[in-house]
């Protein structure tokens, strides 16, 4: 499974993960990293505009479950 983990505005200089179902977006494993990043940015923009989530970035994670995964790509800003 590949998924995007979204992060909120920094608290004490450290970005905080968004909690709940809005905090992750499960990706199609056949997608390229570039396509996953584009989809994550689009989802974050929608969450920010509709729900005012304050999402500033995301990372791509890979693994058999949320609790057993590793970082595929580190923190990336949603507007880059």
N, C-alpha and C positions, 0 to 999 in steps of 0.2 A: 504494500500500500504506500502511495505517495500522497502527502498532504501538505497544505500550507498552514503554518501556525502564525496567527496574527498577533501583533503587539501594539499596545497603547502608548500614549504619551509617557515619557520617562518620569519616574518618581525617584528622587534622590540620585539622579543621573543614570538610572538603569531602567530600560524598557520593561514594561510589565505585560505578560501574556494576557490576551483577552480570554475570559472564562466562558464556559458554556458552549452551546452549539454554534454560536457566532465566532468562536475563537479558532475554528479550524475549517478548512475546505478540503475535502477528499478529492483527489485528482484521478483522472483516467491514467493508468499505468503505461499506456501506449503513447502518451503525449511527450514531446520533447521538454527539456528544462525551460526553454524559451516560451513555449506555449503555456506551461504551468505558471510561469511568472506573469504572463499577460493575463491569464484567468484570475490569478490571485489579486493583481492590481485592480482589475475590473470589479471583483467581489468586494474588495476593501473600499473602493470608491462608492459602491452602492450602499454598503453598510454605513459609511460616514455620512452620506447625503440623506438617507432615509431614517436612520436610527441614531445619528450623532454619536457614533462609537469612539471617535478619536483615535482611529487606527493610524499609526505612522509607518509601520513596516511589517515585514513577514519573513519567515524562513521556510525553506522546503525541507521536509523530513521524510525519511523512508524507513519502513520496517513492517513487521507482521502485525503490530498493534500500536496504539498511541503510547502505551507505557513501555514498549520495547522498540524504540526507533532511534535512528541516528540522524544527524543533520546532513542533508544532501547539499544544501546551499545555505550559507549564513545569512544574517540579517540584511534585508534589502529594503530601501525606502519605497513607499508605494508610488511616489511621483518621479522616479528616475527611469 
